[in-house]
């Protein structure tokens, strides 16, 4: 297979702006949401329209105040660079896009006629090129040239964000049943080698076998050698693996470790029902975990020992915190509660926009006026 593309080291994953407005310091938390397409979100209908760019303009502006976003669309399709360029143009300097890797790669295959591009399907062996929609094709059945093209198109799709200095980490989400073992580790290492060398990578193992018991230490040591971040995930059991025996609402333990000092990645999932607000204890737990991620070591500020077998390094980069609680304004309510609990560790995006506007002498004011979100 072809070597991964070598990207210029200009701002890949960096939080850069041309102004003197303050940037996130080491271990500061930059918040956003898992996607921005929810029909009932506060930014769903803007004064200027309802395109993805219109929504992003309000989402990233002073009225809403999120400084990053997870792009989940790229899980299901290879997005046009033109769309990404429009998203970048709609957001202020310093805003970051955290793209999810194309799911066909993470799952080592998928169904034809869905996420798999038709023109690439035409290049498969005849038995698959002419197969009906819904036919499963495994990654190993795809010719190397077609696999190379999938990777190339993914890199092309995120290139506008990289060029604009707005490319955050790329998240690889590995499904339930993707268990620890030699084959799984080899696949993750292959993904790291194929992803552009200057692009930061995070992994979300949906199967908890990766972070339970002695396996946790082995997982963290392995990821450190690859400079890959282990996403800290907050899940409800019934939304991840099915109902508990007694039907109780069980919150699974959060495992938060520093597997690269460059950044950390955290995600909160609440995908069912109308009550997706975290309670005070849950917010306090996250605040404690995030403080501990920032400073590293083998204990948190309350003296509770790390889960695992060795201390973590302190962070030199930011923490990307993504809310998957998109019912009406509940993601904003959750974010405000966590920001208050974190204090100065939370990067104040709204204050950043104010200083950016002041320093740019009207440039950002004109930008914000387009979305009437200032």
C-alpha positions in Angstrom: 0.0 0.0 0.0 1.1 3.6 -0.5 2.8 5.5 2.3 0.6 7.8 4.3 0.6 11.4 3.0 3.2 13.7 4.6 1.5 16.9 5.7 3.4 20.1 6.3 3.8 20.7 10.0 1.9 24.0 9.9 -0.7 24.0 12.7 -1.9 20.4 12.3 -4.0 20.1 15.4 -2.7 23.3 16.9 -4.8 25.9 18.5 -3.4 28.9 16.6 -4.8 32.3 15.8 -3.0 35.3 14.3 -4.2 37.5 17.1 -2.9 38.1 20.6 -6.0 36.7 22.2 -5.2 34.1 24.8 -5.1 30.5 23.7 -5.8 27.4 25.8 -2.9 26.5 28.1 -1.8 23.0 29.0 -4.7 21.0 30.3 -7.4 23.6 29.8 -10.7 22.2 28.6 -12.2 23.2 25.3 -15.8 22.2 25.0 -18.0 21.2 22.1 -20.6 18.7 21.1 -20.8 15.4 19.2 -22.1 16.8 16.0 -24.2 19.9 15.4 -27.1 18.7 13.3 -29.7 18.1 16.0 -33.0 19.5 14.8 -34.0 20.9 18.2 -30.6 22.4 19.2 -30.5 26.2 20.0 -28.5 26.7 16.9 -30.7 24.7 14.6 -32.5 27.7 13.1 -30.4 30.8 12.7 -31.4 34.3 11.4 -29.3 33.7 8.3 -30.4 30.2 7.3 -30.2 26.5 8.3 -27.2 25.2 6.3 -24.5 23.4 8.2 -22.3 26.5 7.9 -25.1 28.8 9.2 -25.5 26.6 12.3 -21.8 26.5 12.9 -21.6 30.3 12.7 -24.0 30.6 15.6 -22.7 27.5 17.4 -19.2 28.9 17.5 -20.2 32.5 18.1 -20.8 34.4 21.4 -24.5 33.4 21.7 -23.6 29.7 22.1 -19.9 29.7 22.8 -18.5 26.3 21.8 -14.9 26.2 20.8 -14.7 22.8 19.0 -17.0 20.2 17.5 -16.9 16.5 16.7 -17.7 15.8 13.0 -19.6 12.6 13.0 -20.7 12.8 9.4 -17.3 11.5 8.3 -18.1 8.2 10.1 -20.7 7.5 7.4 -19.3 9.1 4.3 -16.3 10.6 2.7 -17.2 14.3 2.9 -16.5 16.8 0.1 -13.6 19.2 0.9 -15.8 22.0 -0.3 -18.2 21.4 2.6 -15.4 21.4 5.1 -14.0 24.6 3.6 -17.4 26.2 4.2 -17.5 25.0 7.7 -14.1 26.5 8.4 -15.1 29.8 6.8 -18.1 30.0 9.1 -16.1 29.7 12.4 -13.7 32.1 14.1 -10.0 31.7 14.3 -9.0 29.1 16.8 -12.1 26.9 16.5 -11.2 23.2 16.1 -12.9 20.4 14.2 -12.4 16.9 15.6 -13.2 14.6 12.7 -14.3 10.9 13.2 -12.5 8.5 11.0 -14.5 6.8 8.1 -16.3 3.9 9.8 -15.4 1.4 7.1 -11.8 1.6 8.1 -12.5 1.4 11.8 -14.9 -1.6 11.4 -12.6 -3.3 8.9 -15.4 -3.4 6.5 -19.1 -2.5 5.9 -22.1 -2.7 3.7 -22.1 -1.8 0.0 -24.5 0.8 -1.1 -24.3 2.7 2.2 -21.1 4.4 3.3 -18.9 2.7 0.6 -18.5 5.1 -2.4 -20.1 3.8 -5.6 -17.2 4.7 -7.8 -14.8 2.8 -5.5 -17.1 -0.2 -5.4 -16.8 -0.3 -9.2 -13.1 -1.0 -8.7 -13.7 -4.1 -6.5 -13.6 -7.7 -7.9 -16.6 -8.4 -10.2 -18.4 -10.5 -7.5 -18.4 -7.4 -5.2 -18.6 -4.6 -7.8 -22.0 -6.0 -8.9 -23.2 -7.1 -5.5 -26.6 -5.8 -4.3 -26.9 -3.0 -1.8 -26.4 -4.2 1.8 -23.8 -6.9 0.9 -21.0 -7.0 3.5 -17.5 -6.5 2.2 -14.5 -6.9 4.5 -11.5 -4.6 4.3 -9.2 -7.5 3.3 -11.4 -8.1 0.2 -10.7 -4.6 -1.0 -7.8 -4.2 -3.4 -4.9 -2.1 -2.1 -5.4 0.6 -4.7 -9.0 1.1 -3.5 -7.9 1.2 0.1 -5.3 3.8 -0.8 -8.0 5.8 -2.5 -10.2 5.7 0.6 -7.4 7.0 2.8 -6.5 9.7 0.2 -10.1 10.9 0.0 -10.4 11.1 3.8 -7.2 13.2 3.9 -8.5 15.4 1.1 -11.8 15.9 3.0 -10.1 17.2 6.1 -7.3 19.2 4.3 -9.3 22.5 4.4 -9.4 22.3 8.2 -5.7 21.5 8.4 -4.9 24.4 6.1 -6.9 26.8 8.2 -5.3 25.7 11.4 -8.6 24.3 12.6 -7.8 20.6 12.6 -8.1 18.9 16.0 -7.5 15.2 16.6 -9.0 12.6 14.4 -11.1 10.1 16.5 -11.1 6.4 15.6 -14.1 4.7 17.2 -13.8 0.9 17.4 -17.1 -1.0 17.9 -18.2 -3.5 20.4 -16.5 -6.8 19.7 -13.3 -5.2 18.7 -11.4 -6.9 21.5 -7.8 -6.6 22.8 -5.5 -8.9 20.9 -2.7 -9.1 18.4 -5.0 -8.6 15.3 -6.8 -5.6 16.9 -3.5 -4.0 17.9 -2.1 -4.5 14.5 -5.1 -2.8 12.9 -4.8 0.2 15.2 -1.1 0.5 14.4 -1.9 0.3 10.7 -4.4 3.1 11.1 -1.8 5.2 12.9 0.7 4.6 10.1 -1.8 5.5 7.4 -3.1 8.6 9.1 -1.0 11.7 8.2 2.1 11.8 10.4 1.3 15.3 11.6 -2.3 14.6 12.5 -3.2 13.8 16.1 -5.1 10.6 16.7 -7.5 9.5 19.5 -9.2 6.1 20.0 -12.5 5.3 21.6 -12.8 1.6 22.4 -16.5 1.0 22.8 -15.7 -2.5 24.2 -14.7 -2.0 27.8 -12.4 -5.0 27.7 -9.6 -2.6 26.7 -9.8 -0.6 30.0 -10.7 -3.2 32.6 -8.4 -4.9 35.1 -4.8 -5.6 34.1 -5.6 -4.9 30.5 -5.9 -1.1 31.2 -2.2 -0.8 32.0 -1.2 -2.7 28.9 -3.5 -0.6 26.7 -2.1 2.7 28.1 1.5 1.6 27.7 0.9 0.5 24.1 -0.9 3.7 23.2 1.9 5.8 24.7 4.4 4.2 22.4 2.2 5.2 19.5 1.4 8.7 20.8 -2.4 8.0 20.6 -4.9 9.5 23.1 -7.3 7.1 24.9 -10.7 8.8 24.9 -12.4 8.9 28.3 -16.0 7.9 27.8 -19.0 8.4 30.0 -21.7 5.9 29.0 -24.9 4.4 30.3 -24.9 0.6 30.1 -28.3 0.3 28.4 -27.2 2.6 25.6 -23.9 0.8 25.1 -24.4 -2.9 25.7 -28.2 -3.3 26.5 -30.4 -3.3 29.5 -29.2 -4.5 32.9 -30.8 -7.6 34.3 -33.1 -5.6 36.5 -33.6 -2.7 34.1 -31.7 -0.2 36.3 -30.0 2.8 34.8 -26.4 2.1 35.3 -23.6 4.6 34.6 -20.4 2.8 33.5 -17.1 3.7 35.2 -15.1 6.5 33.5 -11.5 5.6 32.7 -9.4 8.7 32.2 -5.7 8.2 31.4 -3.1 10.3 29.7 -1.6 8.2 26.9 -0.1 11.2 25.1 0.9 14.5 26.8 -0.1 16.4 23.6 -3.8 16.4 24.4 -6.7 14.5 26.0 -10.1 13.6 24.6 -13.4 13.0 26.6 -16.9 12.2 25.4 -20.3 12.1 27.3 -23.0 9.9 25.7 -26.7 10.3 26.5 -28.5 9.3 23.4 -32.0 8.2 24.5 -34.8 10.0 26.2 -35.4 13.6 27.1 -33.4 13.8 30.4 -29.8 14.1 29.5 -28.6 16.5 32.2 -25.8 15.3 34.4 -26.5 15.7 38.1 -24.2 17.6 40.5 -22.3 14.4 41.5 -21.6 13.5 37.9 -20.3 17.1 37.1 -18.1 17.0 40.3 -16.6 13.6 39.2 -15.8 15.0 35.8 -14.2 18.1 37.2 -12.0 15.9 39.5 -11.0 13.6 36.6 -10.2 16.6 34.3 -8.0 18.2 37.0 -6.2 14.9 37.4 -5.7 14.6 33.6 -4.2 18.1 33.6 -1.5 17.4 36.3 -0.8 13.8 35.7 0.8 11.8 38.5 -0.6 8.8 40.3 -3.2 10.4 42.5 -5.9 13.1 42.0 -6.5 16.1 44.2 -8.6 14.1 46.6 -5.9 11.5 47.0 -7.7 8.7 45.1 -5.2 6.4 43.3 -5.2 6.1 39.5 -6.7 3.0 38.0 -3.7 1.3 36.4 -0.2 0.6 37.1 2.0 3.7 36.6 1.7 7.5 36.9 0.6 9.6 34.0 2.5 12.6 32.5 1.1 16.1 32.8 -0.6 17.4 29.7 1.2 19.9 27.5 -1.9 20.5 25.3 -5.6 21.0 25.7 -8.4 18.6 26.7 -11.2 18.3 24.0 -14.5 17.7 25.8 -17.4 16.7 23.6 -21.0 16.5 24.9 -23.3 13.9 23.3 -26.4 15.1 25.2 -28.0 16.9 22.3 -31.6 17.3 23.4 -32.8 20.9 23.1 -30.3 23.0 25.2 -29.1 20.3 27.6 -25.6 20.2 26.1 -25.3 23.9 26.9 -26.6 23.4 30.4 -24.2 20.6 31.0 -21.3 22.6 29.6 -22.1 25.6 31.8 -22.2 23.4 34.9 -18.9 21.8 34.1 -17.3 25.2 33.3 -18.4 26.5 36.7 -17.0 23.5 38.4 -13.6 23.7 36.6 -13.0 27.4 37.1 -9.9 28.6 35.3 -9.2 25.1 33.9 -12.1 25.6 31.5 -11.1 27.7 28.5 -13.6 30.5 28.3 -14.5 30.6 24.6 -16.9 33.6 24.9 -14.2 35.7 26.6 -11.7 34.6 24.0 -14.1 35.8 21.3 -14.4 39.2 23.0 -10.6 39.6 23.2 -10.3 38.4 19.6 -12.8 41.0 18.5 -11.0 43.7 20.3 -7.6 42.7 19.0 -8.8 42.3 15.4 -10.2 45.9 15.3 -13.6 45.1 13.9 -12.7 42.1 11.8 -14.4 39.6 14.1 -17.3 42.0 14.8 -18.1 41.9 11.1 -17.9 38.1 11.1 -20.2 37.8 14.1 -22.7 40.2 12.6 -23.2 37.8 9.7 -24.7 35.3 12.1 -26.2 37.9 14.5 -24.8 35.8 17.3 -22.7 38.5 19.0 
